[in-house]
Amino acid sequence: PKWAMEGKASLEKGTEGWGGEWTKMTGLWWALEKATLFESSTKGVSTTGRPKEIGHWVKCARKGAPPIANVGAFASSWQRWWKGINPKWRVAADGTLKQAEEGEWAELEKPGVNGFLSVLIALKWWKEGGGDGDWAEWVADVTWV
């Protein structure tokens, strides 16, 4: 479908040299979408706490990256949202995300145009905004999921 092809192209454009983890993450996303036959339901990942820039992108028919005035604030917003949309069993007492347990994944089993693509595209904007910091650690966590 058009949304998937455009999403894939957007995730790949200008990302040469970003490292194997980025390529692995986007490849896993593509495999997930293929496995669900590019199902696109209206039920996407939760918008609660979602960075406002993602909402702007959706309203603009998912065309181009929105302006990000403060990449640090955007990164913090994305991190809070990511923790919030993960299953509760992943969040440790200290607020970090655990990668050692298995449980239900209903919160993140959201293929389609309103699903995981938003998580990945926002990570791309973070990197493009010059916000390296712990970006690679978050890419690794999304890849693990």
N, C-alpha and C positions, 0 to 999 in steps of 0.2 A: 504493500500500500504506500501511497504517497507520503503520509506522515512518517512512516518508518524509514523510507529511503532518504527523506530530507533530514530526519534526525541523525541517521548514520553519517550522512555527508557532513553535517554540522559538527558532529563529534570528532570526525577525522580531519577536517580542514584546519591547517595550521598547527597541527599537533605533532608533526615530525620532530623527533628528538626529545619528546616528553618522557621517554622511557618505556620499558616493557610492561610495567604495571598498568599504565594508562591503556596501552594496547590490549592487554589481557582483560581489563575491566570492560572496555567497550565491546570486545569480542564476546565476553560472557553475556552482556546485555543483549547483543544481537542473537546469540544462541537461545536465550530465554524467549525473546519475541518470536523467533522461528518455531520453537517448541510449542508455543501457544497459538501457532498459526496467525500471528499478528492480530490476535484478538484485541479489540479496542472497546472497552466498556466505559461507561460514564463514571464508574467507581475507580478513582485513582488513589494515589497515596494521599494521606491526610494533608489538608491545607492549613491546619492549625499550627501557627508559629512559622509558617513558610515565609522565606524572604520575599519581601514585596516585589522585588525585581522579577521573580518567577511569575507572579500574578500579572505583572505588566507584559511580560513575554507572551503569556497565554492570551491576554486581551488583544495583543497585536498579531494574532494568528501564528504565533511561534516563529516570527520572522526577525532575524538579527538578534544581537545581544542588547539588552537594555543598558542605559548608562549606570555605572556603579561609581558613585561619588567617593565612597570610603570603602576600600577593599577590606580593611580590617574589620569594620562593622559588618560587612556582608559575610565575611568568613565566619564570624561569631554567630551571626543569625543562621547561617547554613548549618553550623555544627549543632546548635540547639535544636533546629528542626530535625536533623538527621537522628539525633538521640531520641527525640520525641516520637518519630515514626517507627523506630525499631521496637521489637517486642520487649516488654518489660523485663523478661528474664535476662536480657543481654546487658541491662544497665546495672553495674556494680554499685555497692554502697558509696564509693567515692566518686561516682558519676561517670567513670570510664565504661567503655563498652567491652564486654567479655567476648572472647572468640573460642571458648572451650566447651560450651554447652549446646545442647540441641533442644529445641522446643518448637512450638507453633510459630509459623511465619506469616500468618494471615495478614498482618499489618503491611507487609511488604510484597505479598504475592499480588502485585498489581501490574499486569502487562498492559500494553497499549499506550495510546497517545497521552493519557493522563497519569501514567504510571512512572516507572523507574527512570524514564527519559529525563524527567524534570530534575531528578537527583544528579544525574550525570552532566547535564548541560550546565547546571549551576556550578558544579566543580570546574568545568571548563572556563566559565567566566571568572571564577576566583583566580585561576592560574593566569589567564589573559590579563587580569587586572594588576598583575605583578606581585600578587600575594603568594609567595612561596611558603615561608614559615613551615607549618606542619601539614601543608597540603598533601604531600606524598603519603603521610600516615593515614589521612582520611581516604585517599584513593585506595590504599591497601585495605582499609576496613570495608569499604564498599565492595571491593573485589572479593573479599572473604565472604561477605553476605551472598 
